[in-house]
Amino acid sequence: HEQPRGGYIVETCVGNVQFGMPAETIKDCLGSGLQVPKYFVVPTVAFVRELGPNIGLNVAEFEFPAYCNFFFYQRRVCLIVATKAVEDRIRKVFQETLFGPDNCDVSGDFKEGTPKDQMPDMQKELDMFRVFNGKKMQLE
């Protein structure tokens, strides 16, 4: 099934598999009456620049399909990638969008000499948001 904004959904014995993930892909899938896939083949090249030298189209918009599956359907998504480099890039994006930055030093946002106990504990705040349905989320 070719999707209106790009990408293809193939019905298989394990469920729908989607090739390519342009923006709005979940809306297109639901609009066509298909079940949202949990298997996605991530393109190695994330941007198509056929529209012009300074205009690109993201065909690897993997965040929303993953979040839709996880948060709405309570199931894991399977992102199929061709290279370790693509996997590493995806893991880095999920690390930042779900759990925040590795370093949460906010001291640069305060007047020099401000005591640490008067600054928010950003790591503690971020850790609170890692809990979903009573379990601490982690990347797999």
N, C-alpha and C positions, 0 to 999 in steps of 0.2 A: 504494500500500500504506500504509494508516494504521498508524502505529507505536503500541505499547501505551501509552507515556507521552506521546504527542503527536508531531506532525510527520508528514510524508508523504513517501514515496519514490516517484518516478515513473521508470519504465524508459523510456529514450529511445535514439535511435540513437547518441548520444555516451557513453552509460553512465547509471547511476542518478543522478538529481538529487534532493536532499532539500530540502524546504521546512520550515523550523523545526528547531531543534536543542535540544530539552530535554535535561537531564542524563540520562545513561545511554543516549543515542541509539545509540552503537556497539553496546552489548550488545543492545539491541532489534533492531537490524539483523541482527546475526549470529544471534540467536535465531530470527529469522524465516526464516533461510536465504538472505537476500539478500546480494549483494556490497556491501561498504562503499562508499558513494558517494565520488567525489572532487569532485563539484559540490554546493555547498550554497548555498541562497538564505537569506541572513541577514535575519531580521525587523528592521524599522526600530525597533520597540519591543522592547527586550530582556526586559522583565518583564511578566508577566500578573498582575494583582492581583485577579483574580476570586475568590480564596479568602478574602479579607478585607482590611481596611485595612492591617494590619501583616504580611500574609503574601503573598509573591510567588513566582512560578515563573519561573525563567530559561528562556526559550525561544530563546536565542541563545548556547548553550554551545559556542562554536566552537573552543576550544582543543584539546579532546581529539580531535575528528574530524580536525583539522589535524595534530596530533602522530601520531595513529594512521596516517594516510596517509603522512606523511613518514618516521617512524622504523620502522614495521612493514612497510609496503608499498613503501618507497623511491620514492614518487611525490609530486608536488606536489598540493596541494589547490587548488581554485578556489572562493573565497568570493565570491558575487555579492551586492552591496550596492546599495541604492537611492540613497544619498546620500554625499557626500564626508565628512560628519560621522561617519557610521557607519564608513567606511573608516579615518578618522583614529583613532577610538576603538579599532578592532581593531589597527591598527598599534602604538598605544601599549601595548596589553596584551601583544602579542607581543614588543615591544622589552623590556619589563620581565621577562616570564616566561622568555624565551630568553637574553637577554644581560645582564640586571640593570639597575640604575639608571644613568642618565647620569653622575651624580656619585657617586664611590666614596670620599668623604672619611671615613675612620674615626677621624680624630684626636679627635673628641668622645667616643669610646669609651675613650680612654686618659687617664691622669693628665696634667695640664698639664705641659709641659716634656719629655714623652717624645720622644726623638729619632725622626725619621721612619724611620730605618733599623731601628728596633726595632718598627715597625708593619708589618702585612702589606700587600703591594701588591695591593689588591683588584682593580684594573683588570687587572693581569697575570693574576690567578687567573680572573677572568671571561673574559678573552680566550682562555684555555686551553680553556674549555668551549664556545667558539664553533666549534671544529674538529670536524667530523663526517665520517667516511669520508675523512679526509685533506684536506678542503676547509673553508675558513672560511665559516661560515653567515652569510647576510645576508638581510634582508627584501627581498622584491621587490614 
